[in-house]
Amino acid sequence: MHFPMTWLLKDSAWQLAVAMSVMLIFIAASAAIVPAVYAELFPTSIRTIGVGVPYSICVAVFGGTAPYLQTWLGTIGLANVFNVYAVVLLLVSVVFVFTIPETKGKDLTH
């Protein structure tokens, strides 16, 4: 969905509204289950730091640099390279989602 929504963006407010609305549906779908997944990744004794530190590092490294990277790539004529970068990061996320262990029926206090 990333590439079609990026290609939809041109110079009209309705295009921006449609692209944002479609992508927000996908964000909402993942955001609905993220707290439960985070809670199951770590035992209760280290859950706060286990979730907080990696999340903060990823947001700072990838989210904090993304606008600068996109702007820089756009100024040198490689705007589509940023789209590939975003899709590669999404694929890394998909690999992670399919490799996290199932915790159904396990005691999460240890």
Secondary structure, 3 states (H helix, E strand, C coil): CHHHHHHHCCCCHHHHHHHHHHHHHHHHHHHCCHHHHHHHHCCCCCHHHHHHHHHHHHHHHHHHHHHHHHHHHHHCCCHHHHHHHHHHHHHHHHHHHHHCCCCCCCCCCC
